[in-house]
Amino acid sequence: MISGKITHFGRYVFQDAHMKKAQQFLLETNWQNIERKTRVIQGEDIYMMYHEDVPKPLEEGIFEVHERYLDIHITVLGMNFIRSTEGINLEI
């Protein structure tokens, strides 16, 4: 996991062409005026989904697991908490 500020996202060098394309899109996006919709960046391979989430108590949170996808989460306004699975036994 990479955690940081969007202003630092341009410092990362990705080898994967899809990640490079996603990075370019994210760096060129005006986050203050973004439309609240799903955007296709490159067919079904790269897309952005805009979510407005209401924070939940930690006990109600769920683990996010992907088999085919990699995703990038950006908190535009407010705060987001990421909890490590360290010390937690997961069966996948």
Backbone torsions as a table, in degrees:
resi	resn	phi	psi	omega
1	MET	NA	138.7	173.5
2	ILE	-109.2	130.2	178.4
3	SER	-128.4	129.0	-179.2
4	GLY	-178.3	-163.4	-179.3
5	LYS	-98.6	145.8	178.9
6	ILE	-59.6	-28.8	179.1
7	THR	-66.8	-18.8	179.1
8	HIS	-98.4	-4.6	-173.4
9	PHE	-62.2	-28.7	178.6
10	GLY	-68.9	-14.4	179.7
11	ARG	-76.9	-19.5	-177.9
12	TYR	-79.9	141.0	178.2
13	VAL	-113.5	115.2	-179.7
14	PHE	-102.8	140.0	177.3
15	GLN	-84.6	-33.0	-177.0
16	ASP	-72.6	131.5	-178.1
17	ALA	-62.9	-35.4	179.1
18	HIS	-66.3	-42.1	178.6
19	MET	-66.1	-37.9	177.1
20	LYS	-61.8	-43.2	180.0
21	LYS	-65.7	-43.1	178.2
22	ALA	-63.5	-42.6	179.1
23	GLN	-60.6	-44.4	179.2
24	GLN	-59.6	-46.9	179.1
25	PHE	-59.6	-47.2	-177.1
26	LEU	-64.8	-36.2	179.8
27	LEU	-73.4	-26.4	-178.2
28	GLU	-93.0	-3.1	-176.2
29	THR	-84.6	135.3	174.7
30	ASN	-86.0	99.8	-173.5
31	TRP	-69.6	-19.3	179.2
32	GLN	-75.2	-27.1	-174.7
33	ASN	-121.2	21.7	-175.2
34	ILE	-69.2	139.1	176.4
35	GLU	-71.5	142.2	-177.8
36	ARG	-87.6	77.1	-179.0
37	LYS	-155.9	168.0	173.5
38	THR	-77.8	136.3	180.0
39	ARG	-120.4	131.8	173.9
40	VAL	-85.9	126.1	179.3
41	ILE	-102.6	-42.7	176.9
42	GLN	-151.6	88.2	178.3
43	GLY	52.8	-137.9	178.2
44	GLU	-86.6	-7.1	-176.0
45	ASP	-78.3	-38.8	-176.3
46	ILE	-135.9	121.9	177.9
47	TYR	-150.8	162.5	178.9
48	MET	-120.1	133.3	175.5
49	MET	-114.4	124.6	179.4
50	TYR	-90.4	125.7	179.0
51	HIS	-123.3	144.3	167.1
52	GLU	-116.0	105.3	-176.8
53	ASP	-102.2	143.9	173.8
54	VAL	-97.7	125.0	-179.4
55	PRO	-57.5	141.7	178.1
56	LYS	-115.1	158.1	172.0
57	PRO	-60.1	147.5	-176.8
58	LEU	-51.8	-38.3	-177.9
59	GLU	-64.4	-23.5	-177.7
60	GLU	-93.7	-5.0	-179.6
61	GLY	-69.5	156.5	177.4
62	ILE	-124.1	155.3	177.0
63	PHE	-79.6	142.3	178.7
64	GLU	-103.6	126.7	-178.3
65	VAL	-132.1	137.4	178.0
66	HIS	-125.7	142.1	173.3
67	GLU	-102.4	-30.7	-174.7
68	ARG	-119.3	-10.6	-171.0
69	TYR	-121.6	156.8	168.3
70	LEU	-121.0	138.9	179.9
71	ASP	-131.4	160.2	179.7
72	ILE	-122.4	124.5	178.0
73	HIS	-104.2	133.6	178.1
74	ILE	-127.8	123.9	175.5
75	THR	-92.5	112.0	-176.4
76	VAL	-82.1	-40.1	-177.2
77	LEU	-142.5	137.2	-180.0
78	GLY	92.9	-152.4	-178.3
79	MET	-130.0	154.9	175.9
80	ASN	-135.7	137.6	-179.8
81	PHE	-110.4	136.2	177.2
82	ILE	-117.6	124.5	-179.0
83	ARG	-106.5	133.3	178.5
84	SER	-74.7	151.1	175.1
85	THR	-90.3	4.9	-179.6
86	GLU	-56.7	128.6	178.9
87	GLY	82.8	2.6	179.5
88	ILE	-110.9	131.4	-179.1
89	ASN	-87.8	115.3	-179.9
90	LEU	-113.5	138.6	172.8
91	GLU	-108.9	118.5	-178.1
92	ILE	-117.7	NA	NA
